[in-house]
Amino acid sequence: MTQRVLSVAIVGALGLIGCGDSPEEPNLPLPTPTQQEAGAKMQSKVNDFVFRLINASTTPTTEGNVCIAPLSVSLCLSALLNGASGSSIADLETTLGYKGLSLQEVNDGSYAIVQGLLGSKGSPITVANSIWIRGDFKPKPAYVSSLSNYYRALLTPVKNFQKPTVDKINAWTSEKTKERIPKLFDSLDPATVVVLANALTFDGKWSHPFKKQRTAQAAFHLANGDTIQVPRMFGNFEVPYYEAETWKAIRLPYQGEEFSMICVLPKESPIQWLRKQTSKSMSDLIQNLKSGGIDTPISIPRFNASYTLDLEAPLSNLGMGKLFKSIELNNLADFGPLKDQLSIGEAVHKTYIKVDEEGTEAAATGIGVKAAAFRGNFLADRPFAYFIVHHKTNLVLFAGVCADPRS
């Protein structure tokens, strides 16, 4: 019988305000020209994965809040790809959309992307990877080297995956997500031999913070027709704003202007709108909101939510179905007689999002009116979609739907 002995854990914590000190500035070498070229190839593939994952993990009738960190998922699976062998390589490449890229390009591209996010002073992004492996299996030196050099992953040998080790993994998760996700696993299959985990956090301070005294209880109309009262933040900011025939969008920048939250208010259900998007339409949306600003009345709800996604079904739909029954990992470690009995036993993705008024006062951006934009308002009194994007690369770090601010 195939043992379920590999767990993949992907966590993301998203705080749309800055709390405390900025993350420590990473001391990373700049990507080489070769790595930068690979990063450029990877960026479009990662953004394409965003919307394939959203479609695989939702339906047109999905209810409730959604928050997915696709970069976190792709980084964790890219680390797994380094240990894969045989037909498992092709299955992972299909799922991630990496066909046509060599493993070296994947590693170089992943490094360039992460370094680009972390490289600026006071970056609001933190990325952490860890590999936990049972001590009686020796990892391959090439695998250890790749994870250390390209993914900055910490490899920890453990005696087994009983409660003391599960507690350690949960403690690592809590620390790396600043206690926003305190627990990843309740327990693990006793046959587990490897756990891969990735944690990505974002702590952004608004360039234009909302004033707390303007926050007030106001109506929010749920998809089921009910109307509830929630704290809504109000402000007038000169920010990029764009309207299309069936939706409107704003870009709310964070300090430094490298990252922004894009909020989209479609006429249809936001999950239905989100499922229709592609990397091309996302690129167009970002471009439309890249510059230009008008004095826009804005109101969005104050909210926080936790989201858990079992990745087995969506990843199976994207091409990894066989790997939940049998996976070849001869490039990860010498598993001896277990090498033909491995499978992915658990793949879980957890995120946390918090949006409120706080932030550090920043100078207003001195930008002119964009020709394609016209005066309007953005009053989110019903469900809306949102993205966290990095403008230098156009990477989507988080994507989601705020369906109920109370959840």
Buried (B, 14 or more C-beta within 10 A) or exposed (E): EBBBBBBBBBBBBBBBBBEEEEBEEBEEEEBEEEBBBBBEBBBBBBBBBBBBBBBBBBEEEBBEBBBBBBBBBBBBBBBBBBBBEEEBBEBBBEBBBBEEBEBEBBBBBBBBBBBBBBBBEBBBBBBBBBBBBBEEBEBBEEBBEBBEEBBBBBBBEBEBBEEEBBEBBBEBBBEBBBEBBEEBBEEBBEBBBBBBBBBBBBBBBBBBBBEEEEBEEBEBEBBEEEEBEBBBBBBEBBBBBBBBEEBBBBBBBBBBEBBBBBBBBBEEBBBBBBBEBBBEEBBEBBEBBBBBBBEBEBBBBBBBBBBEBEBBBBBBBBBBBBBBEBBBBBBBBEBEEBBEBBBBBBBBBBBBBBBBBBBEEBEEBEBEBBEEBEEBEBBBBBBBBBBBBBBEBBBBBBBBBBBBBBE
